Amino acid sequence: MTSRRAADTSGRSLAGPLIEVRDVTVRFGYGSQALDAVRNASIFVNANEAVGIVGESGSGKTTLARVVVDLVQPTRGEVLLDGVPVIRAGSGKGFPRADRWKVQMVFQDPYSSLNPRQRAWESVAEAIHVWQHVPARAAREQALVLLRSMGITEDQASRFPRALSGGQRQRVSVARALAPRPQALIADEPTSAIDQSAQAHLLNLLRRIQKERGLAVLFISHDLGVIRYLTSRVYVMRAGEIVESGPTERVFQQPEHPYTRLLLDSVPGRRVVRRTAVVVP
């Protein structure tokens, strides 16, 4: 794993964060029907760092993640990549195509995010071919190697998404997101659509990938246990706003905001929310 860059007391890299979201607001609708799904949110993710955003359903965390990858345009604010503005409200421009490979996303529902007409290896090979400019034959071989590292056999790689389990589909989605060799990975509730044993496998896989590749990773989840296991810093969102942030252990052990305490107290048997290894059954 690439060594972490030095950081100040806020956790911000002294060399500057890889991803920075500044004062972003996302408003849906107009007039009296307008709704701020995200309001004045600012976050940052350093290179080689795993950061979490946690909150209940409807808190705005997925909308904020989609802003980072240019799937939702902000009403106000901007997104910077390595200190350079790449998304800015009102500019009429989105993420430059030349930089899109740098930030990739793993979506909540792997079935809807994979092309049902492409075999697993084809989905991954296409991303390798497009973003790495690798010839088709070599892209197929690289795709199979990448899928094997995700625990997908060659037989499974030859199947269409409908013939794979939920956990297998999500691992194919992770492989496709890694195919462009991104600097950052956004994982939006990656375990919510798969069963418990597959969740454990995927969490261990994501943690290994983050460490081995030195990726900046932004994990979006309502599951406090997932966030505590995977991240070093966390943002807590409520009704579109960041209400608390800091080192994950500090926030979990000494929450300052009443909403954070409410989230922690709502976990059945709160003692299970701890930073321990996830074991695949």
N, C-alpha and C positions, 0 to 999 in steps of 0.2 A: 504494500500500500504506500502511495505517495505520502510523504510526511505533511502534516498540517502546517499551514502558514501561521506565524505568530498572530495572536489576537489581543485586542485590548479588553478591558474589564467588561464591556458590553457583549463580548463574543465576536465583534466585527474584526475581520482580518485586517491587519495593519496595511496589507497590500490592496485592500478594498475587496468587497464581496464579489462573488461571481454573478449572483443574481440579486438585484435590489428593486423592490417595489416601493414607490414613493407616493404617499397620499392618494391612493387609488380609491375612487368611488365608481360604482357601477349602478346606474339607475335604469330600471325597466318601466316602461309606460310613460304617460304624460299627464300633466296637470294634477288634478286631485287623485288620479289613479296611479301616480308615480310611486315606485317602491325602490328604495335604496337597498339592493341586495348586499352591497359592500359599501362601507362608509369610511373614508379617510384612513384606509389601511396601509400600513408601511411594514414591510418585512425584508429580511435579507438572508441569503444563504451563501456561505463561504465555499470555496473550492474544497473538495474532500470532506464535506460536512453533511451529516444527516439531521434535518430539521423537521419538526412536526407541526401541523396545524390541527387542533382538536376542537370539537364543538358538536352540539347536537344537530340533527337534521334540520336544514333550513337556516343554519347560522351564517352561510355565505362562503364557507371554506372551499367548496368545489368551484364556485363562480370565480373566486380569487385565483385558484389554480389555473383555470381556463384563461384568465387574463394573461398569466405568465407565458402561456404557449400560443397566445394570439387567437384563441377560439372565441373569446368574448372581448369586445372593445370597451375600454374604460370610458366613463363619462368625464372623469377628471383624473389627473395624475399621470404617471409614467412608469415604465419598466426599463431598467438598465441591465445590460449584459456586459460584465467586465468593465464597468464604468461608462459604457457608451449607451445613450438612450436608443432603444430599438422599438419601443411602443410608446406613443404619446397621444393622449386624448386630444381630439380636435385636429390632428395632423392629417387625417385622411390616409395615413400609411400604417401598415402593420409590420410584422417581423420581416426583416429583409430575407429573401430566399437564401442568400449566401450564408446566412447564420442559422437557418432553421434546424440544421442537423445538430447544433450544439445543445439544444434543449428538447428532449423527447418525453412523451407522456404514456403511462400505463393507465388505461381506463378501468372504471369500476366493473363494467360488464364486458368480459372478453368475447362473448359470442357476437354481440352487436358491433364490436370494434374490429373483428376479423372479416375479411371478404369470404362469404360462404362458398364462392366459386373457385377459391384458390386452396390448394393443399397447404398444409402447415409450412413446409419448406419453401413453397413458392412465395408466401407472404413475406418471409424473412429474406429470401434471395432477392426479391424485388427491391426491398429497402437497401440491401447491400449494393445492388447494381446501380440504383439511382444516386445514392449519396456517396458511395465510395468509387463509383465509375469503374466497377470491376466487370469484366466480361461475363456473360450469362453462365457459362459452364463453371467458371471459377466461383461465381457468386453462389451457385448451388452447393458446391463443396464447402464453402465457408459457412453457408446457412446450416448445413447438416452438422458441422463441427460446433457451431454456436448452440444449436438445439440440443445436441448431446450434453453440452455443459449445463443446460437447463434441466437435464433429466428426461429429455424426449428422445426415444429410440428412433432408428431410421424407419421402422415400420409405422410408428405413430406419426412421424414427420410426413409420411406419404398420404395421410388421411385428411379429409376435409373437416372443418371445425365441428360439424354436427356429429362426427364419429369420435370425437375426443371428449374426455370428461371435463368438468368445469375447471379443475385444477390444471389439467394439461393445456387447455385453451389459454389460461392465464399465463402459464409459463411460455407458451408460444408468443403471446403478446409482449412479454418482457423481452424475449429474444428479438422480436421485431423492433422494439424501442431501442435496444442496444446496437442494432445493426449499423446505424450511421456512426457509431463510436462517439456518442454524445459526451459533453462535459457535465451535463446535469440531467437528472431523471425526476419527473413529477409522477408520483404514484397516488392516484385518486381512489381511496377506499379499495385497494387491490384485493383484499381478502373477503369482502362482504358478499360476493356472489358465489362463493365456493364453500364446500363442506369443511368441517373442523380439521380433519386429518390433512386435507389439501392446504388449508390455511397455514398449518405449522410448517409444512414443506416449503411453501412459498415465502414465509417470513424468514426462515433460515437462508433460503436462496437469496433474497433481497439483501440481507445483512452481509452475506459473503460477497456478493457482487459489489456492494458499496465499498467494502474494505479492499478487495482485490483490485478494483479498477480506479479507486480514488475518486469516485463520483461525488458531485454535489447532489443530494437527494432531498426532495421535499415530499414528505409523507402526509397525506390527507386522511384523517380517520376520526370516527366517533368513538373508537375503541381505545380506551386509556392504556390498556395493557400493551397493545401494539405500539403505541407511541412511546411508552416508557422503554420497551425492549429495543426499539430501533433507533431512537434519536438522542442527540446530546443537548439540543435546545428545542423549545416548544413555544408556539403561539396559541393562545386560547381565544376562540372567536365566539361572540354572542350577538345575534341580531345584526350581523354585518360588520361589527366592530371588533378590533383586537382589544380585549379587556385585560390581558395579562401576558407576559412573555418572560423568558429567562431560561437558565439551565434546567433541563428536564427534571433532574433530581430535586433541585430547589423548589420548583413549582409543585412537584408532587408531594414533597415532604412539608413544605411551608407555604401553601397557597395564600396569596394576599387578597385576591378578589372573591367576593361572596359566590359568584357564579362558578369559579374554579372549585371552591369548596363543595358547592352543590353537586357538580359533576363527579367529584371524587367520592362524596358520600352516597351517591346513587349507585355505585358499583356494588353488586351483591358480594358480601364478604370482602370488604375493601383490602384486606391483606393480600389478596391475589394480585393486586396491581403492583407488581414489583419487577425489577430488572433482573430477570433470570433467563437462562437459555430456554428456547422453545424446542421441545423434543417431538420429533415426528413419531406418531404411534406406529 
